[in-house]
Every structure is written in structure tokens, then in C-alpha cells.
């Protein structure tokens, strides 16, 4: 779908292109969640070390020049001014490096320092962040010979001792650099391993969602489903990153991610493998709902100006289906996705308990499952008149208003979910709810 708009008295033209395709320009939308905290820290630390090294080299060079020149000469005065400028820059680069080193070391020492959590019962538990950090250190120690040899030269002879050292707030630069390099290698290897592990689950999902049984709830052609599933990347989300603190998986702009601790658990137990399997199914339901992109290209129509200025390209993601109005539909959409994922997988739903409880209250009030699932797969016509952009979504809003307390039903649903999450009796009731989609 395309449209062109001329502006600036016809000297410029804006072309809007709505598409599902994953063009090169649309790659700019990806958040690159696959970059671990360690990789990000290593990149910044490496830049700071290199900049400080350059300042030191520059300072040494100017000192050498000053030794050969008369301070009173014009050239000597110029070198002196250069010396003062570089000295100030060097002092700043040294301070910045120390601050960055302390900040990164503090990130890990705080995880180790806060490894014990006090539960409401008064008992203690080990934090999930510490468990994940320990798992990584164990894997690095077992698999990275060069890292282990380097640590042993520093009298760090096992993982337990290394974690003690990592817990020190003033961690030596050489140990910090060695750890971050090893963690970057480990994370990248685990991401490749995870992709191999997820691949057969994706194939299983594709078979399930294109089956006759799924047709009751999936209003998308097999060709479109196949295109959407094949067009997605799977990435490993670093669970030590606070940005991923609250989610087991995530889908955004042709990427779906699995938390690293979830994947780590899948390697240790049958329950962990079952959890990974379900998370993949849940995120792939989001993938099949589709995702439109609006690519806007702005360029000059005047040949002279067009030769001087390159076209400007921007891309933004457009939500579809039940994500058409994300501020009010996230809760109902997650309930709908979780129920469909469990239905396709043939298991009892486990995630989004409060949302599922509110969802079934909505259905029991009179809103039809058919209307909800039809709205979920709808791609809105962004150029249609107001009120006609998403007719299936509009029908859902109408039914909700009719059966769920009048206007403002979507907000009422969201408020109900919040109430369930904060009321102890409702929390217990929601976790006991094992209701599934009817076959």
C-alpha cells in the first residue's frame, strides 16, 4: 500500500509505503536484543581503554618535542599549548576509564552482594540473577581454556574463587577485560546453540497452527502464516539486563527472544525444556499475528536539490489486530495469545493468569471467542477513514461495550486485570484457573 504527498511548494515529495516485508531499511527497527550486557560493557570499556592509550601516546609525543625546543620560541610556545590541551584531555580520559571500570565492576559485585533474598515468610532464597551469573562463570571456567589459564596465573584456581574476586568493587582492569571477553564468546556460542534447539520447536509450531484443528481460532491463510514464521529471527535475551527483567520471551520487529536464564534452565531439567517449548509457542503466536511497517521516504523533486541531498528514509512499526490500540489491549491480547499457544501445544496454560481469568469473565459475559480471534489477525487499513481502519477490532469493541458494562469496556478490562493482580484471593483464584479453549 503506497501513497505520495508533495509539500514545500512541490519541491519535496514524501512516499509512504505500508508493508509486511522485511526490507533493509526495516532492519533499523530491530533493537538488537541479542547483544548481551557483557558485550555492551566490553565495547564501551575497550573504547575507553583505547582513547586513554591514545591520550597517553599523544602526551608522550609532545613531551619529546618539548625537550628538543626552546620554551621561549614561537614553536616552543605552540608545543606548550598543545601539551596543556592534551594533558587536560588525558586527565579526563583517565577519570572516565576509572569511572567506567568501577561502574562495570559494581554491576557484578552488586549481583553477588545481593544474592540472598528475604522472602515475606522470613526465609531466604538465592536471587535468580546470582544463579544465572554463577551458571555463566561455571560454563566459562569449564569451556574457555585461555581464560582459565590466565586466571590460574593470578592464583584464581576455581569458579568459586573467581566469583569472590568478581564480587570485589575494585576489580583489576585485566581481570575485568578477560571476563568480559570470555562472557561475550560464551553468550554468542549459547545464542547459536539456542537457535539450533528452538528450530525443531518452530517447525512443530508451524505444523500445529496450520492444522485443521487450529482453523477455529486462526483466521490467516497458510501461505501468510508460513511467510511470517520464516521471516522472523530468534535471539537470546540477556536476563542480567534490567530491560528483560520481567519477561520470559519477547517479540518485536521480526525478532522474538528467549531469556538466557530460561534457556539455561531448559538444559538442566525436563520442566525447563517444557517451559522453553511453551515460551516459543507463545511468542510465535505473536509472530503470526503479523506486524506492519510504515516506511517513509522523503526526497526532493527538484533535480538540482535531489543531486545535493540524499533521500531520507524512516521506518516505524505499526501494530495490527488486538495490538491496534496497545494502550488498552495488551492484557486481552496476552490472554488470547497464551490460550491459543496452550491449545496448539496441547497443554494447560500457565502464563498471564490474571489476564486469562479476566478473559474468561469477558467471554462468559457474552463476548464471542470468534470476534476476539478475528480481531487478533486483522491488519488495519491505515489510510481508511476514521472508524473504518479496523472493522473487526471495531466489532470487538462494540461487543465489549454491549456485554461488559458499556463504553470504556477495554479500559474496564485492563482495570480488572490490575485488580486481580493485587487482591490475594483473586490471585489464588487466577492461578487455579486451568480453563482452556474448546476444541
NORCORNOR-V821399 format. One record per residue. N is the residue number from 0. OMEGA is omega as a letter, one per 40 degrees, with the letter a starting at -180 (999 if undefined). D_FIRST is the distance of its C-alpha to the first C-alpha in Angstrom with 2 decimals. Layout:
n=N omega=OMEGA d_first=D_FIRST
n=N omega=OMEGA d_first=D_FIRST
//
This chain:
n=0 omega=a d_first=0.00
n=1 omega=i d_first=3.82
n=2 omega=a d_first=7.12
n=3 omega=a d_first=10.66
n=4 omega=i d_first=13.79
n=5 omega=i d_first=17.31
n=6 omega=a d_first=20.22
n=7 omega=i d_first=23.81
n=8 omega=i d_first=24.91
n=9 omega=a d_first=22.32
n=10 omega=a d_first=23.46
n=11 omega=a d_first=20.38
n=12 omega=i d_first=16.63
n=13 omega=i d_first=14.01
n=14 omega=i d_first=10.54
n=15 omega=a d_first=8.18
n=16 omega=i d_first=5.78
n=17 omega=a d_first=5.20
n=18 omega=i d_first=6.77
n=19 omega=a d_first=10.18
n=20 omega=a d_first=11.59
n=21 omega=a d_first=14.74
n=22 omega=a d_first=14.75
n=23 omega=i d_first=17.92
n=24 omega=a d_first=16.65
n=25 omega=i d_first=15.72
n=26 omega=a d_first=19.33
n=27 omega=i d_first=20.45
n=28 omega=a d_first=19.54
n=29 omega=a d_first=22.17
n=30 omega=a d_first=25.42
n=31 omega=i d_first=27.59
n=32 omega=a d_first=29.57
n=33 omega=i d_first=31.48
n=34 omega=a d_first=33.61
n=35 omega=i d_first=36.82
n=36 omega=a d_first=38.91
n=37 omega=i d_first=41.53
n=38 omega=i d_first=39.22
n=39 omega=i d_first=38.08
n=40 omega=a d_first=41.75
n=41 omega=i d_first=42.90
n=42 omega=a d_first=40.45
n=43 omega=a d_first=41.60
n=44 omega=i d_first=45.24
n=45 omega=i d_first=45.15
n=46 omega=a d_first=43.78
n=47 omega=i d_first=46.48
n=48 omega=a d_first=49.20
n=49 omega=i d_first=48.15
n=50 omega=i d_first=48.04
n=51 omega=i d_first=51.44
n=52 omega=i d_first=52.81
n=53 omega=i d_first=51.68
n=54 omega=i d_first=53.35
n=55 omega=i d_first=56.53
n=56 omega=i d_first=56.56
n=57 omega=i d_first=56.05
n=58 omega=a d_first=58.84
n=59 omega=a d_first=61.18
n=60 omega=a d_first=60.52
n=61 omega=i d_first=61.31
n=62 omega=i d_first=64.43
n=63 omega=i d_first=65.62
n=64 omega=a d_first=65.15
n=65 omega=a d_first=67.05
n=66 omega=a d_first=69.98
n=67 omega=a d_first=70.44
n=68 omega=i d_first=70.21
n=69 omega=a d_first=72.53
n=70 omega=a d_first=70.99
n=71 omega=a d_first=72.42
n=72 omega=i d_first=70.79
n=73 omega=i d_first=67.61
n=74 omega=i d_first=65.83
n=75 omega=i d_first=67.23
n=76 omega=i d_first=65.91
n=77 omega=i d_first=62.40
n=78 omega=i d_first=62.54
n=79 omega=i d_first=63.80
n=80 omega=i d_first=60.86
n=81 omega=i d_first=58.53
n=82 omega=a d_first=60.43
n=83 omega=i d_first=59.96
n=84 omega=a d_first=56.19
n=85 omega=i d_first=55.73
n=86 omega=i d_first=58.11
n=87 omega=a d_first=56.03
n=88 omega=a d_first=52.82
n=89 omega=i d_first=54.66
n=90 omega=i d_first=55.95
n=91 omega=a d_first=52.48
n=92 omega=i d_first=50.98
n=93 omega=i d_first=53.86
n=94 omega=a d_first=53.31
n=95 omega=i d_first=49.56
n=96 omega=i d_first=50.28
n=97 omega=i d_first=52.87
n=98 omega=i d_first=50.60
n=99 omega=i d_first=47.74
n=100 omega=a d_first=50.23
n=101 omega=a d_first=51.63
n=102 omega=i d_first=48.23
n=103 omega=i d_first=47.13
n=104 omega=i d_first=50.59
n=105 omega=i d_first=50.47
n=106 omega=a d_first=47.21
n=107 omega=a d_first=49.01
n=108 omega=i d_first=52.40
n=109 omega=i d_first=50.94
n=110 omega=a d_first=49.48
n=111 omega=a d_first=52.92
n=112 omega=a d_first=54.79
n=113 omega=a d_first=52.83
n=114 omega=i d_first=52.97
n=115 omega=i d_first=55.00
n=116 omega=i d_first=53.35
n=117 omega=a d_first=55.50
n=118 omega=i d_first=54.36
n=119 omega=a d_first=55.04
n=120 omega=a d_first=57.88
n=121 omega=i d_first=59.56
n=122 omega=a d_first=59.04
n=123 omega=i d_first=57.25
n=124 omega=i d_first=54.38
n=125 omega=a d_first=52.94
n=126 omega=i d_first=49.57
n=127 omega=i d_first=46.57
n=128 omega=i d_first=45.87
n=129 omega=i d_first=49.41
n=130 omega=a d_first=49.14
n=131 omega=i d_first=45.96
n=132 omega=i d_first=47.53
n=133 omega=i d_first=50.67
n=134 omega=a d_first=48.74
n=135 omega=i d_first=47.13
n=136 omega=i d_first=50.52
n=137 omega=a d_first=52.09
n=138 omega=i d_first=49.49
n=139 omega=a d_first=49.80
n=140 omega=a d_first=53.58
n=141 omega=a d_first=53.63
n=142 omega=a d_first=51.22
n=143 omega=a d_first=51.42
n=144 omega=a d_first=54.83
n=145 omega=i d_first=54.57
n=146 omega=a d_first=53.70
n=147 omega=i d_first=56.55
n=148 omega=i d_first=59.00
n=149 omega=i d_first=58.09
n=150 omega=a d_first=58.60
n=151 omega=i d_first=61.88
n=152 omega=i d_first=63.19
n=153 omega=i d_first=62.72
n=154 omega=i d_first=64.67
n=155 omega=a d_first=61.59
n=156 omega=i d_first=62.47
n=157 omega=a d_first=60.15
n=158 omega=a d_first=56.94
n=159 omega=i d_first=58.85
n=160 omega=i d_first=60.42
n=161 omega=i d_first=57.13
n=162 omega=i d_first=55.52
n=163 omega=a d_first=58.60
n=164 omega=i d_first=58.05
n=165 omega=i d_first=54.32
n=166 omega=i d_first=55.39
n=167 omega=a d_first=57.32
n=168 omega=i d_first=55.79
n=169 omega=a d_first=57.18
n=170 omega=i d_first=55.80
n=171 omega=a d_first=56.85
n=172 omega=a d_first=54.12
n=173 omega=i d_first=54.87
n=174 omega=i d_first=54.55
n=175 omega=i d_first=51.30
n=176 omega=a d_first=49.76
n=177 omega=i d_first=51.02
n=178 omega=a d_first=49.60
n=179 omega=i d_first=46.12
n=180 omega=i d_first=45.96
n=181 omega=i d_first=47.11
n=182 omega=i d_first=44.68
n=183 omega=i d_first=41.72
n=184 omega=a d_first=42.85
n=185 omega=a d_first=43.44
n=186 omega=a d_first=40.05
n=187 omega=i d_first=38.18
n=188 omega=a d_first=40.37
n=189 omega=i d_first=39.78
n=190 omega=i d_first=36.00
n=191 omega=i d_first=36.28
n=192 omega=a d_first=38.69
n=193 omega=i d_first=36.43
n=194 omega=i d_first=33.49
n=195 omega=a d_first=35.90
n=196 omega=a d_first=37.14
n=197 omega=a d_first=33.72
n=198 omega=i d_first=32.45
n=199 omega=i d_first=34.44
n=200 omega=i d_first=33.43
n=201 omega=i d_first=29.73
n=202 omega=i d_first=30.66
n=203 omega=i d_first=32.67
n=204 omega=a d_first=29.81
n=205 omega=i d_first=27.46
n=206 omega=a d_first=30.25
n=207 omega=a d_first=30.81
n=208 omega=i d_first=27.29
n=209 omega=a d_first=26.73
n=210 omega=i d_first=30.18
n=211 omega=a d_first=31.02
n=212 omega=a d_first=32.55
n=213 omega=a d_first=29.33
n=214 omega=a d_first=27.46
n=215 omega=a d_first=28.97
n=216 omega=a d_first=26.96
n=217 omega=a d_first=23.94
n=218 omega=a d_first=21.25
n=219 omega=a d_first=19.05
n=220 omega=i d_first=19.43
n=221 omega=a d_first=21.71
n=222 omega=i d_first=19.24
n=223 omega=i d_first=16.69
n=224 omega=a d_first=19.77
n=225 omega=a d_first=21.14
n=226 omega=a d_first=18.08
n=227 omega=a d_first=17.98
n=228 omega=a d_first=21.76
n=229 omega=a d_first=22.10
n=230 omega=a d_first=19.59
n=231 omega=i d_first=21.68
n=232 omega=i d_first=24.70
n=233 omega=a d_first=27.85
n=234 omega=i d_first=29.95
n=235 omega=i d_first=33.32
n=236 omega=a d_first=33.50
n=237 omega=a d_first=36.77
n=238 omega=i d_first=38.58
n=239 omega=i d_first=40.86
n=240 omega=a d_first=37.95
n=241 omega=i d_first=38.09
n=242 omega=a d_first=34.27
n=243 omega=a d_first=34.42
n=244 omega=a d_first=37.54
n=245 omega=a d_first=36.22
n=246 omega=i d_first=33.95
n=247 omega=i d_first=34.76
n=248 omega=a d_first=31.23
n=249 omega=i d_first=27.88
n=250 omega=i d_first=24.19
n=251 omega=i d_first=21.78
n=252 omega=i d_first=18.79
n=253 omega=i d_first=19.54
n=254 omega=i d_first=23.27
n=255 omega=a d_first=25.75
n=256 omega=i d_first=29.26
n=257 omega=i d_first=32.78
n=258 omega=a d_first=35.56
n=259 omega=i d_first=38.26
n=260 omega=i d_first=41.08
n=261 omega=i d_first=39.43
n=262 omega=i d_first=39.23
n=263 omega=i d_first=42.79
n=264 omega=a d_first=44.02
n=265 omega=i d_first=42.46
n=266 omega=a d_first=44.80
n=267 omega=a d_first=47.85
n=268 omega=i d_first=47.82
n=269 omega=i d_first=46.61
n=270 omega=i d_first=45.34
n=271 omega=i d_first=43.34
n=272 omega=i d_first=41.79
n=273 omega=i d_first=40.95
n=274 omega=i d_first=39.33
n=275 omega=i d_first=37.17
n=276 omega=a d_first=36.16
n=277 omega=i d_first=35.10
n=278 omega=i d_first=33.22
n=279 omega=i d_first=31.12
n=280 omega=a d_first=30.37
n=281 omega=a d_first=29.48
n=282 omega=a d_first=27.07
n=283 omega=i d_first=25.42
n=284 omega=i d_first=24.75
n=285 omega=a d_first=22.72
n=286 omega=a d_first=20.93
n=287 omega=i d_first=20.08
n=288 omega=i d_first=18.65
n=289 omega=a d_first=15.60
n=290 omega=i d_first=14.17
n=291 omega=i d_first=10.71
n=292 omega=i d_first=10.69
n=293 omega=i d_first=9.52
n=294 omega=a d_first=10.58
n=295 omega=i d_first=11.95
n=296 omega=i d_first=13.83
n=297 omega=a d_first=16.60
n=298 omega=i d_first=18.79
n=299 omega=i d_first=21.56
n=300 omega=i d_first=21.32
n=301 omega=a d_first=25.14
n=302 omega=a d_first=26.27
n=303 omega=i d_first=29.23
n=304 omega=i d_first=27.38
n=305 omega=i d_first=24.57
n=306 omega=a d_first=27.47
n=307 omega=a d_first=28.92
n=308 omega=i d_first=25.97
n=309 omega=i d_first=23.44
n=310 omega=i d_first=19.77
n=311 omega=a d_first=19.30
n=312 omega=i d_first=16.67
n=313 omega=a d_first=16.25
n=314 omega=i d_first=14.57
n=315 omega=a d_first=14.93
n=316 omega=i d_first=14.70
n=317 omega=i d_first=13.30
n=318 omega=i d_first=15.64
n=319 omega=i d_first=14.98
n=320 omega=a d_first=17.50
n=321 omega=i d_first=20.93
n=322 omega=a d_first=19.99
n=323 omega=i d_first=17.75
n=324 omega=a d_first=20.80
n=325 omega=a d_first=22.61
n=326 omega=a d_first=25.65
n=327 omega=a d_first=26.84
n=328 omega=a d_first=25.47
n=329 omega=a d_first=26.55
n=330 omega=a d_first=29.87
n=331 omega=a d_first=28.78
n=332 omega=a d_first=26.02
n=333 omega=i d_first=28.60
n=334 omega=a d_first=31.06
n=335 omega=i d_first=28.63
n=336 omega=a d_first=27.69
n=337 omega=i d_first=31.39
n=338 omega=i d_first=32.49
n=339 omega=i d_first=29.99
n=340 omega=i d_first=30.87
n=341 omega=i d_first=34.56
n=342 omega=a d_first=34.06
n=343 omega=a d_first=32.42
n=344 omega=a d_first=35.11
n=345 omega=a d_first=37.92
n=346 omega=i d_first=39.40
n=347 omega=i d_first=40.17
n=348 omega=a d_first=37.59
n=349 omega=a d_first=39.00
n=350 omega=i d_first=36.54
n=351 omega=a d_first=35.43
n=352 omega=a d_first=38.57
n=353 omega=i d_first=38.32
n=354 omega=a d_first=34.68
n=355 omega=i d_first=35.61
n=356 omega=i d_first=38.64
n=357 omega=i d_first=36.67
n=358 omega=a d_first=34.03
n=359 omega=i d_first=36.81
n=360 omega=i d_first=38.34
n=361 omega=a d_first=35.07
n=362 omega=a d_first=34.98
n=363 omega=i d_first=38.70
n=364 omega=i d_first=38.16
n=365 omega=i d_first=36.04
n=366 omega=a d_first=32.34
n=367 omega=i d_first=31.28
n=368 omega=a d_first=30.14
n=369 omega=i d_first=27.75
n=370 omega=a d_first=25.95
n=371 omega=a d_first=25.84
n=372 omega=i d_first=24.49
n=373 omega=i d_first=21.88
n=374 omega=a d_first=20.53
n=375 omega=a d_first=20.63
n=376 omega=a d_first=18.05
n=377 omega=i d_first=15.47
n=378 omega=a d_first=11.96
n=379 omega=i d_first=11.55
n=380 omega=a d_first=9.02
n=381 omega=a d_first=9.40
n=382 omega=i d_first=9.09
n=383 omega=i d_first=11.55
n=384 omega=i d_first=15.18
n=385 omega=a d_first=17.52
n=386 omega=a d_first=18.95
n=387 omega=a d_first=16.13
n=388 omega=a d_first=13.61
n=389 omega=a d_first=15.48
n=390 omega=a d_first=18.03
n=391 omega=i d_first=19.60
n=392 omega=i d_first=20.21
n=393 omega=i d_first=21.59
n=394 omega=i d_first=23.93
n=395 omega=i d_first=25.19
n=396 omega=i d_first=25.95
n=397 omega=i d_first=27.74
n=398 omega=i d_first=29.83
n=399 omega=i d_first=30.72
n=400 omega=a d_first=31.87
n=401 omega=a d_first=33.88
n=402 omega=a d_first=35.58
n=403 omega=i d_first=35.63
n=404 omega=i d_first=37.43
n=405 omega=a d_first=35.28
n=406 omega=a d_first=32.69
n=407 omega=a d_first=31.92
n=408 omega=a d_first=32.03
n=409 omega=i d_first=29.48
n=410 omega=i d_first=31.64
n=411 omega=i d_first=34.71
n=412 omega=i d_first=33.51
n=413 omega=i d_first=33.00
n=414 omega=i d_first=36.46
n=415 omega=i d_first=37.98
n=416 omega=i d_first=36.80
n=417 omega=i d_first=38.38
n=418 omega=i d_first=41.55
n=419 omega=a d_first=41.80
n=420 omega=a d_first=41.50
n=421 omega=i d_first=44.40
n=422 omega=a d_first=46.81
n=423 omega=a d_first=49.12
n=424 omega=i d_first=49.69
n=425 omega=i d_first=46.02
n=426 omega=i d_first=45.25
n=427 omega=a d_first=47.86
n=428 omega=a d_first=46.58
n=429 omega=a d_first=42.98
n=430 omega=i d_first=44.13
n=431 omega=a d_first=46.17
n=432 omega=i d_first=43.23
n=433 omega=a d_first=42.33
n=434 omega=a d_first=40.48
n=435 omega=i d_first=37.88
n=436 omega=i d_first=35.20
n=437 omega=a d_first=36.93
n=438 omega=999 d_first=36.53
//
